[in-house]
Amino acid sequence: MKRKEIKWRRKGLRVMTGRQDGVIFQIWYQCGGPRKGYSVDSHDTKGKGRDIRTTGHKTFQTWEEAVEFCQKIIAGEVDLEALQAEFDAAEAEKERRAIRRAVAEAKEFRGHLERAGISYTTLLHLVALQEGMGGLAHNMLLGYEYGEGWPDET
C-alpha cells in the first residue's frame, strides 16, 4: 500500500512543519553540539496517542530519516509508548546521576566548612552580611586581610 506523503513547509530558519491525519509534525535542525542532526516533534490533535518529542533523545542524521520517522508514526509502525518509556527511563537515569553528583559536591563542601569550624547556615548569614557591605568597605576589609591595616580614621 502506497503511503500518502506529508507535505512540508518552512516555519522559521531551522524548522519544517507538516500535517497529516490530525498530527502536526515539526522537524527541527540542530546545527550545533553533540546532537547535530534532526529531531522530530509530533502533536496529535485527535488524541490518538501519536505525540512524541525526540529532542535530546533521538537524533536523525538526515532530513530523509526524520521524514521517514514521521511517515512511520502516521502508518502506526512506531510503538510510541515504548519509545516514550525509553526516553523517560533515560531522563530518570540522568536525574539520578545529577543527584549523585550534587550529593558528592555538597559533602565535599560540607567537609571544607567543618574544617573551618562553621556551619552552612553560619556561612549563609555571613554571605548575606558581606553582600550588604559597600564596595569601599569590601576593599578596606581585603586590605586589612592582606596586612595593610585599617586606613586612618581621622
C-alpha angles and dihedrals in degrees: 000000000000116000122230106243120235112240113227132205132182117258106180132329100305104017132087120186132200138171135207135158093352095311120118113205129195122189113198124199111217107200101182145043130030094312099059109164137056133323128193132220120188125187119190110212090186095058095238093136098257094134121124138149116201097183110127092009113055126021125191114214096210138034089240092057091052092048091048090053089054091049090051090052091055091046091050091240095128122073096222094180092057091044091050090048088053091050091047092050091051090050091049091051091049089052092049091051091049091051092049091050091048092050091050090048092048092049091050091050091046087056090056090051092049091051088051090049097237136112126235092249090053089051091051091050091050092047090052091051091047092050089053092057120098121245093253092052089049091054092046090053092048090051090051091050090052090054098257092122124216120314117250111289097210 
